[in-house]
Amino acid sequence: MTASNDPLATEIATDANFDAQRYLLCCGDLADPYRDGLDPWEHFDRHGRHEGRRQLAGGPAVPPADRSPGVTLCGIARNEGPYLLEWIAWHRLCGVEQIILYSNESDDGSDVLLARLGALGVIDYRPWPSVEGRSSQIAAYQDAIVRCATRWIAFLDLDEFLNLKRDATVDDFLAGLPADTSAVGINWRVFGSAGRLEKEPGLVTERFTRAAPIEHPSSRQIKTIAVAADICKVTAHRVRLMHGRGRYVDAAGAPLDPGRGFAPARHGHAQVNHYVLKSRAEFESKRARGSALRAVGDPTKFTHRDGGYFDDHDRNEEVDETILTRNARLHREIAVLGRLLDEPETNGG
């Protein structure tokens, strides 16, 4: 990736184009000092210029004041071809307004599918090459925060599905939270392999319905939906909020300290179904792809799922079929996307 198309490569030149949110997003080491009173502009003016610190390039696609009240879903994919349509269709059913999908050097042919979906307006497709020393996933999240056209932004992996228990859409779910909410942490539920060794026909959400108990420690992990303009730092599981913005709550609307991305397990309103393994064969394929969260050059990028990772996450004690209440609608939505993909391409797309 060259400086001309790297969204983190443009340095701030004057106070006229300084943006505190972008500066903090790009300089993750400032999050704690900012919490303790650091002024972003003063830091940049006194230190950042001389240290070569950067901010995210360009202005937002839509200024925060003009963003729609809906939700953008951000994900990053690497060789996820067999699972893309299900994941996209499911979250369209959940009422997500915009999907930004970053493709991190896929070589399974899925970029052709994503580019076509982008041309059709189904997703915002963004090729996302790796950069030495940088987490491709976090860099993609940073880009999406300032690019999205909606008030809210959600961060989910391609093996994670938002499972709304009481609400028809994610907009309905967010409307039920306290009015001063800036971020909501939704608990994981980890699904095991169900003893499957090979990839079999059927959707992920159909094939894997056995999960860890609610009281299992993995159920305390959260994924976050947040007001995009209120975020000053993002990680895989949680965000840090700008000063003076709203509060962090759990899916029931109770105050939440996200800590290191953990929270008391409360699954009554919503959960994130985490199909971290799928079958043994699918897990081995996933392990070989490495992690987009870990930076190029990180020695654990291709080894962190080695050893006992599979056994530790292969939890099948309880049946959870709550996501299947929309199964018929999901099949219809996938069929709709299939018909769109089958339409002849125009000269413009």
VEXDREN-2710 file (C-alpha; in Angstrom, 1 decimal):
% VEXDREN-2710
k/r/px/py/pz
1/MET/0.0/0.0/0.0
2/THR/1.5/3.4/-1.0
3/ALA/1.2/6.7/0.8
4/SER/-1.2/7.9/-1.9
5/ASN/-3.9/5.4/-1.0
6/ASP/-3.1/4.7/2.7
7/PRO/-5.8/6.4/4.8
8/LEU/-3.4/6.8/7.6
9/ALA/-0.5/8.3/5.6
10/THR/-1.4/12.0/5.3
11/GLU/0.1/14.1/8.0
12/ILE/-1.5/17.2/9.5
13/ALA/-0.1/20.4/8.1
14/THR/-2.0/23.2/9.9
15/ASP/-4.6/23.7/12.5
16/ALA/-7.1/24.2/9.7
17/ASN/-7.4/20.5/9.0
18/PHE/-6.8/19.2/12.5
19/ASP/-9.4/16.8/13.8
20/ALA/-9.0/15.6/17.4
21/GLN/-10.9/12.4/16.8
22/ARG/-8.7/11.4/13.8
23/TYR/-5.5/12.3/15.7
24/LEU/-6.5/10.2/18.7
25/LEU/-7.6/7.3/16.5
26/CYS/-4.3/7.3/14.7
27/CYS/-2.3/7.7/17.9
28/GLY/-3.6/4.9/20.2
29/ASP/-0.9/5.6/22.8
30/LEU/-2.6/8.9/23.6
31/ALA/-5.8/7.4/24.7
32/ASP/-4.8/7.1/28.4
33/PRO/-3.2/10.6/28.5
34/TYR/-6.3/12.0/26.8
35/ARG/-8.4/10.3/29.6
36/ASP/-6.2/12.1/32.1
37/GLY/-6.5/15.5/30.5
38/LEU/-4.3/15.7/27.5
39/ASP/-5.4/18.3/24.9
40/PRO/-5.0/16.7/21.4
41/TRP/-4.3/20.0/19.5
42/GLU/-1.8/21.1/22.1
43/HIS/-0.1/17.8/22.0
44/PHE/0.1/17.8/18.2
45/ASP/1.3/21.4/18.1
46/ARG/4.0/20.9/20.7
47/HIS/5.0/17.3/19.9
48/GLY/3.1/15.6/17.1
49/ARG/4.5/17.7/14.3
50/HIS/8.1/17.0/15.3
51/GLU/7.4/13.3/15.9
52/GLY/5.8/12.8/12.5
53/ARG/2.5/11.8/13.9
54/ARG/-0.4/11.4/11.5
55/GLN/-4.1/11.7/11.4
56/LEU/-6.6/9.9/9.3
57/ALA/-6.6/11.5/5.8
58/GLY/-9.3/13.6/4.3
59/GLY/-12.7/14.6/5.6
60/PRO/-15.5/12.2/6.6
61/ALA/-17.6/10.9/3.7
62/VAL/-20.6/12.4/5.6
63/PRO/-20.1/15.0/8.3
64/PRO/-21.3/13.6/11.7
65/ALA/-24.1/16.2/11.9
66/ASP/-25.4/14.9/8.5
67/ARG/-25.2/11.2/9.2
68/SER/-28.4/9.1/9.1
69/PRO/-29.6/7.7/12.4
70/GLY/-28.9/4.1/11.4
71/VAL/-26.1/1.6/11.8
72/THR/-23.0/0.8/9.7
73/LEU/-21.5/-2.6/10.1
74/CYS/-17.8/-2.9/9.7
75/GLY/-16.0/-6.2/9.0
76/ILE/-12.7/-7.4/7.6
77/ALA/-12.5/-10.5/5.5
78/ARG/-9.6/-12.8/4.4
79/ASN/-10.6/-15.8/2.3
80/GLU/-14.2/-15.9/3.7
81/GLY/-15.8/-16.7/0.3
82/PRO/-18.2/-19.5/1.4
83/TYR/-19.6/-17.4/4.3
84/LEU/-20.0/-13.9/2.8
85/LEU/-23.5/-14.0/1.5
86/GLU/-24.9/-15.5/4.7
87/TRP/-23.2/-12.9/6.9
88/ILE/-24.2/-10.0/4.7
89/ALA/-27.8/-11.2/4.3
90/TRP/-28.2/-11.8/8.0
91/HIS/-27.2/-8.4/9.0
92/ARG/-29.3/-6.8/6.2
93/LEU/-32.2/-8.6/7.9
94/CYS/-31.2/-7.1/11.2
95/GLY/-31.7/-3.6/9.7
96/VAL/-28.1/-2.6/9.2
97/GLU/-28.1/0.4/6.8
98/GLN/-24.5/0.3/5.5
99/ILE/-22.0/-2.6/5.4
100/ILE/-18.3/-1.7/4.9
101/LEU/-16.3/-4.8/4.1
102/TYR/-12.5/-4.6/4.0
103/SER/-10.8/-7.4/2.1
104/ASN/-7.4/-8.2/3.5
105/GLU/-5.5/-9.8/0.6
106/SER/-7.9/-12.6/-0.1
107/ASP/-6.8/-15.2/-2.7
108/ASP/-9.8/-17.4/-2.8
109/GLY/-11.6/-15.4/-5.5
110/SER/-13.9/-13.7/-3.0
111/ASP/-12.8/-10.2/-4.1
112/VAL/-14.7/-10.8/-7.4
113/LEU/-17.9/-11.4/-5.4
114/LEU/-17.3/-8.4/-3.0
115/ALA/-16.5/-6.1/-5.9
116/ARG/-19.7/-7.1/-7.6
117/LEU/-21.7/-6.6/-4.4
118/GLY/-20.0/-3.2/-4.1
119/ALA/-21.0/-2.2/-7.6
120/LEU/-24.6/-3.2/-6.9
121/GLY/-24.6/-1.0/-3.8
122/VAL/-25.1/-3.9/-1.4
123/ILE/-21.9/-3.2/0.4
124/ASP/-19.1/-0.6/0.5
125/TYR/-16.2/-2.8/-0.7
126/ARG/-12.7/-1.8/0.2
127/PRO/-9.5/-3.7/-0.7
128/TRP/-7.3/-3.5/2.3
129/PRO/-3.6/-4.6/1.9
130/SER/-1.5/-5.3/4.9
131/VAL/1.0/-2.7/6.1
132/GLU/4.1/-3.8/8.0
133/GLY/3.8/-3.3/11.8
134/ARG/0.1/-2.4/11.6
135/SER/-3.0/-4.4/12.6
136/SER/-5.0/-4.6/9.4
137/GLN/-8.2/-5.0/11.4
138/ILE/-7.7/-2.0/13.7
139/ALA/-6.6/0.2/10.8
140/ALA/-9.8/-0.8/8.9
141/TYR/-11.9/0.0/11.9
142/GLN/-10.3/3.4/12.2
143/ASP/-11.0/4.1/8.6
144/ALA/-14.6/3.0/8.9
145/ILE/-15.3/5.3/11.9
146/VAL/-14.6/8.4/9.9
147/ARG/-16.0/7.0/6.6
148/CYS/-19.4/5.8/7.7
149/ALA/-22.6/7.6/6.7
150/THR/-24.5/6.6/9.8
151/ARG/-24.6/7.7/13.4
152/TRP/-23.8/4.3/14.8
153/ILE/-21.1/1.8/13.8
154/ALA/-20.8/-1.9/14.8
155/PHE/-17.7/-4.0/14.6
156/LEU/-18.1/-7.7/13.9
157/ASP/-15.9/-10.4/12.5
158/LEU/-17.2/-12.7/9.7
159/ASP/-17.7/-15.5/12.2
160/GLU/-19.9/-13.3/14.4
161/PHE/-23.7/-12.7/14.0
162/LEU/-25.7/-10.2/15.9
163/ASN/-28.6/-12.1/17.4
164/LEU/-31.4/-9.8/18.5
165/LYS/-33.7/-11.6/21.0
166/ARG/-36.5/-9.1/21.5
167/ASP/-36.3/-6.5/18.7
168/ALA/-37.0/-6.8/15.0
169/THR/-34.1/-4.5/14.0
170/VAL/-30.9/-3.1/15.4
171/ASP/-32.5/0.4/15.2
172/ASP/-35.3/-0.9/17.5
173/PHE/-32.7/-2.4/19.8
174/LEU/-30.7/0.9/20.0
175/ALA/-33.9/2.9/20.5
176/GLY/-34.6/1.0/23.7
177/LEU/-31.3/2.0/25.3
178/PRO/-30.9/5.1/27.5
179/ALA/-30.9/8.4/25.4
180/ASP/-27.4/9.2/26.5
181/THR/-25.9/6.0/25.3
182/SER/-22.7/6.3/23.2
183/ALA/-21.7/2.6/23.2
184/VAL/-23.3/-0.7/23.9
185/GLY/-21.4/-3.9/24.7
186/ILE/-23.1/-7.1/23.6
187/ASN/-22.0/-10.4/25.0
188/TRP/-20.6/-13.2/23.0
189/ARG/-22.0/-16.7/23.0
190/VAL/-19.3/-19.2/21.7
191/PHE/-20.6/-22.0/19.5
192/GLY/-18.6/-25.2/19.1
193/SER/-18.0/-27.7/16.3
194/ALA/-21.0/-29.9/17.2
195/GLY/-18.6/-32.8/16.5
196/ARG/-18.4/-32.0/12.8
197/LEU/-15.1/-32.8/11.1
198/GLU/-15.7/-31.6/7.6
199/LYS/-17.5/-28.7/6.0
200/GLU/-21.0/-29.8/5.1
201/PRO/-23.8/-28.2/3.1
202/GLY/-26.0/-25.7/4.9
203/LEU/-25.6/-22.3/6.5
204/VAL/-23.3/-21.6/9.4
205/THR/-26.2/-20.6/11.6
206/GLU/-28.0/-23.9/10.8
207/ARG/-25.0/-26.2/11.1
208/PHE/-23.8/-25.1/14.5
209/THR/-26.4/-24.8/17.3
210/ARG/-24.5/-26.1/20.3
211/ALA/-22.8/-23.6/22.5
212/ALA/-20.9/-22.8/25.7
213/PRO/-23.1/-22.3/28.8
214/ILE/-24.1/-18.8/29.5
215/GLU/-22.0/-18.9/32.7
216/HIS/-18.8/-19.9/30.8
217/PRO/-16.1/-17.2/31.0
218/SER/-16.2/-16.7/27.2
219/SER/-19.7/-15.4/27.5
220/ARG/-18.3/-12.3/29.3
221/GLN/-16.6/-11.1/26.1
222/ILE/-18.3/-8.3/24.4
223/LYS/-18.5/-6.7/20.9
224/THR/-19.5/-3.1/20.6
225/ILE/-21.9/-0.8/18.7
226/ALA/-21.0/2.8/19.2
227/VAL/-21.8/6.4/18.0
228/ALA/-19.0/6.8/15.4
229/ALA/-18.3/10.5/16.2
230/ASP/-17.9/9.7/19.9
231/ILE/-15.0/7.2/19.5
232/CYS/-11.4/8.1/20.3
233/LYS/-9.9/4.6/20.3
234/VAL/-11.1/1.3/18.9
235/THR/-10.0/-2.3/19.6
236/ALA/-11.4/-5.6/18.5
237/HIS/-13.9/-5.7/21.3
238/ARG/-14.4/-2.2/22.8
239/VAL/-14.0/1.5/22.2
240/ARG/-12.8/4.4/24.2
241/LEU/-15.2/7.4/24.1
242/MET/-14.3/11.1/23.6
243/HIS/-14.6/13.4/26.6
244/GLY/-18.1/14.6/27.4
245/ARG/-19.9/12.0/25.3
246/GLY/-22.5/9.5/26.5
247/ARG/-22.1/6.4/28.5
248/TYR/-21.3/2.7/27.8
249/VAL/-24.1/0.3/28.6
250/ASP/-24.8/-3.4/28.2
251/ALA/-27.5/-4.9/26.0
252/ALA/-30.1/-4.3/28.8
253/GLY/-29.1/-0.6/29.1
254/ALA/-27.3/-1.0/32.4
255/PRO/-24.1/1.0/32.9
256/LEU/-21.1/-1.0/31.8
257/ASP/-17.3/-0.6/32.4
258/PRO/-15.9/-2.4/29.3
259/GLY/-12.6/-2.9/31.0
260/ARG/-10.5/-5.2/28.7
261/GLY/-13.5/-6.2/26.7
262/PHE/-15.3/-8.2/29.3
263/ALA/-18.7/-7.6/31.0
264/PRO/-21.2/-9.6/33.1
265/ALA/-22.9/-12.1/30.9
266/ARG/-26.4/-10.8/30.0
267/HIS/-28.0/-12.4/26.9
268/GLY/-31.7/-11.7/27.4
269/HIS/-31.9/-8.8/24.9
270/ALA/-29.2/-9.6/22.4
271/GLN/-26.0/-11.6/22.0
272/VAL/-23.3/-12.1/19.4
273/ASN/-23.2/-15.7/18.1
274/HIS/-19.5/-16.5/17.7
275/TYR/-18.9/-19.4/15.4
276/VAL/-15.2/-19.3/16.1
277/LEU/-14.5/-22.9/15.0
278/LYS/-17.1/-24.3/12.7
279/SER/-16.0/-27.8/11.7
280/ARG/-12.5/-29.1/12.3
281/ALA/-11.6/-28.8/8.7
282/GLU/-12.9/-25.2/8.5
283/PHE/-11.0/-24.3/11.7
284/GLU/-7.7/-25.6/10.2
285/SER/-8.3/-23.4/7.1
286/LYS/-9.0/-20.4/9.3
287/ARG/-5.9/-21.0/11.4
288/ALA/-3.8/-21.1/8.2
289/ARG/-5.1/-17.7/7.1
290/GLY/-3.7/-16.0/10.2
291/SER/-5.2/-13.1/12.1
292/ALA/-6.0/-9.7/10.6
293/LEU/-5.9/-8.4/14.2
294/ARG/-2.2/-9.1/14.5
295/ALA/0.2/-6.9/12.6
296/VAL/2.4/-8.1/9.8
297/GLY/5.6/-9.2/11.4
298/ASP/3.9/-10.3/14.7
299/PRO/5.3/-13.8/15.4
300/THR/1.9/-14.9/16.7
301/LYS/0.0/-13.9/13.6
302/PHE/-0.1/-17.5/12.3
303/THR/0.4/-19.3/15.6
304/HIS/-2.1/-17.9/18.1
305/ARG/-4.7/-20.6/17.3
306/ASP/-2.2/-23.4/17.7
307/GLY/-2.0/-25.8/20.6
308/GLY/-5.2/-26.2/22.6
309/TYR/-7.1/-23.4/21.0
310/PHE/-9.6/-25.7/19.3
311/ASP/-10.3/-27.8/22.4
312/ASP/-10.6/-24.7/24.6
313/HIS/-13.3/-23.2/22.3
314/ASP/-15.1/-26.4/21.3
315/ARG/-18.0/-25.9/23.7
316/ASN/-21.2/-27.8/22.9
317/GLU/-22.9/-28.2/26.3
318/GLU/-26.1/-26.4/25.5
319/VAL/-28.4/-26.1/22.5
320/ASP/-29.1/-22.5/21.3
321/GLU/-31.4/-22.2/18.3
322/THR/-32.6/-18.6/19.0
323/ILE/-31.1/-17.3/15.8
324/LEU/-33.1/-19.8/13.7
325/THR/-36.4/-17.8/14.3
326/ARG/-35.5/-15.8/11.2
327/ASN/-34.1/-18.8/9.2
328/ALA/-36.8/-18.7/6.4
329/ARG/-36.3/-15.0/6.0
330/LEU/-32.5/-15.5/5.8
331/HIS/-32.8/-18.0/3.0
332/ARG/-35.1/-15.6/1.1
333/GLU/-32.6/-12.7/1.6
334/ILE/-29.7/-14.9/0.3
335/ALA/-31.9/-15.7/-2.7
336/VAL/-32.5/-12.0/-3.3
337/LEU/-28.7/-11.4/-3.3
338/GLY/-28.2/-14.3/-5.6
339/ARG/-30.6/-12.9/-8.1
340/LEU/-28.9/-9.5/-8.0
341/LEU/-25.6/-11.2/-8.6
342/ASP/-27.0/-13.1/-11.6
343/GLU/-28.2/-9.9/-13.3
344/PRO/-26.0/-8.9/-16.3
345/GLU/-23.5/-6.3/-15.5
346/THR/-23.9/-2.9/-17.1
347/ASN/-21.1/-0.9/-18.6
348/GLY/-21.1/1.3/-15.5
349/GLY/-20.9/-1.5/-13.0
END
